[in-house]
Amino acid sequence: MCPLCNGFKECDYICSTCGHLLKDMGRTTDYLDEYSAYVDFDDTKNVDGKVSHACCHLLYCENCNHEKKVFL
């Protein structure tokens, strides 16, 4: 169960480049194509033939445009 997806935790990651708070941009699987954000959550666990139990989120720094992926 992903703490960010389910609202148990707020994004509290700090940018390693400039020190500002990173913004959670959602699951990386939501960016695969124009329809992936509408695919059932359980179906997106199987990406490229690999089943993942971790939820990968894209974090973005609005100050310096740095991006980071985190697995929760």
N, C-alpha and C positions, 0 to 999 in steps of 0.2 A: 504494500500500500504506500503510495507516494505521499509524503507529507506536504509537498507544494501543491500537487494536484487536488488534494483533499482539504486544503486549508488548515492543516494542523500546524504548519510552520510558515512564517513569512520569509521571503528571501533576505538573508542577512550576510550574503557573500560580499566581500570587498574586492575591488579591482586591484589586481597586482601591479598595474601600470601607473595609476594615478591616485589610488586610495579612496575613490568614491564608492558609494553603494551601487552594486549591480542590480539591474532590473531583470526579473524573470520574464522571459519572452515565451514561455510555454515549452512543451515537449518538442524535441528535435524532429520527431516523426511527423509533426504537424506541418513541416516545411518540405516534405518530400515531393508533393505536387499540389495542384489546386484543390484536390478533393480529399487529401489525407487528413485534414482537420475534422472531417465528417465521418471518418471510418471508426467503427466500434473500437473502443479502447483495447479490448482483448486481442483483436486482430492485428493491432499495431505492435504487439509484443514480438511478433515473428517478422523481423526485418532482415532481408537478405538471407533467408533460410535459417537464421539463428534465433532461438527463443531466448529472450532476455527477461529476467525478473527485476532488473533495475530500470528505473525510469530516467531517461536522459533529458535534461533541460538545457535550453540555451539561455545563457545569462549575457546581458549587454550593458555596457557602461555608456550612458548618455553623455558623459563628459569627454571621453577620449575615443569613443567608438570601438573599444576593445570587446571582443566576444570570448566567452568561455563556455565549455560544456561540462556539466556535472552529472554524475550518476547517483541517483538516490535510491 
